Amino acid sequence: MATSPPPLLKQPVKLACIQLASGPSKPTNLTHAASKVREAALTGAKIIVLPECFNSPYGCDYFPSYAEPLLPSPPPLETSPSFHALSAMARNNNIYLIGGSIPELVVSLTDPSSKTYYNTSLTFSPSGELLATHRKVHLFDIDIPGKITFKESDVLSPGDKVTVVDLPEYGKVGIAICYDVRFPELAMIAARQGCFALIYPGAFNTTTGPMHWRLLGQARAVDNQVYVALCSPARDVGASYHAWGHSSISDPMAQVLVEADENETIVSADLDGGRIEEARKGIPLRDQRRFDVYPDVSKAKVGP
Ligand SMILES: NC(=O)CC(=O)C(=O)O
């Protein structure tokens, strides 16, 4: 007798995105993030997401001065307060924490004057253990004349892997950062490893946000028939970069279940594996792919 595959999401779970208002003080940002994570956890959320660069302003001028080493693992408290703060937030609230992203510093062992920076997301288990790191794979280098020019690659180096994390009580999630959402291959490869959700801490802006942010969340959801969560910082009009906000959660049929405005808030939704199966049964893309006509990108060799 044919057995059906195990559900991608083993039990319903509430996922919350914290659209955090951050400022220039890292200690204040960490304390504030901890209080918002507590607030989200008290509503019953078991998977909580923080935004991209939640511990600093977003911008190339800020990455080096806010960066922390994450190696050796675990790094010392004195050099890596964000790592320890995130671990404590997860442990104190008994939740899975997708810790947005922070600027990461790697110092060369052979030449201590050689420094590399990444935009890195850390995921912690309910016991505060580090489960995964994702370094932003696609750096945000754009130039829209008269609107926005940004070149992360002036300062940052790119990551080199697809990140899928197993949250044992629930199933797998794919994690990527902001500009990564524009690259469907990355999402597809993660999704085909059996994820129930793709999670993107991200900081779109007031030019690209209204054009593409919601659309891309829905696009990755409809492509892959999974939940998609986008978690932005709140907008700070006093900062040099104006984040779009509008954190959202889309379902496997690409319906936007919840969406913020630009202000600080928490958006959450109850995720249910039945919705994924229903979407895939009604529109059976999985069984209709034509790998005789085009290659299965998820089978390509990835990584260095
Ligand atoms: N900030 C980003 O990484 C991406 C972004 O704002 C965009 O793609 O637009």
The ligand as an SDF file (V2000), in Angstrom:
LIG
                    3D

  9  8  0  0  0  0  0  0  0  0999 V2000
   17.9670   45.9340    0.9340 N   0  0  0  0  0  0  0  0  0  0  0  0
   18.0450   44.8770    0.1450 C   0  0  0  0  0  0  0  0  0  0  0  0
   18.8500   43.9870    0.3550 O   0  0  0  0  0  0  0  0  0  0  0  0
   17.1400   44.6880   -1.0110 C   0  0  0  0  0  0  0  0  0  0  0  0
   16.2500   45.7470   -1.4850 C   0  0  0  0  0  0  0  0  0  0  0  0
   15.9880   46.7740   -0.8410 O   0  0  0  0  0  0  0  0  0  0  0  0
   15.6420   45.5190   -2.8060 C   0  0  0  0  0  0  0  0  0  0  0  0
   15.8980   44.4420   -3.3920 O   0  0  0  0  0  0  0  0  0  0  0  0
   14.9440   46.3760   -3.3050 O   0  0  0  0  0  0  0  0  0  0  0  0
  1  2  1  0
  2  3  2  0
  2  4  1  0
  4  5  1  0
  5  6  2  0
  5  7  1  0
  7  8  2  0
  7  9  1  0
M  END
$$$$
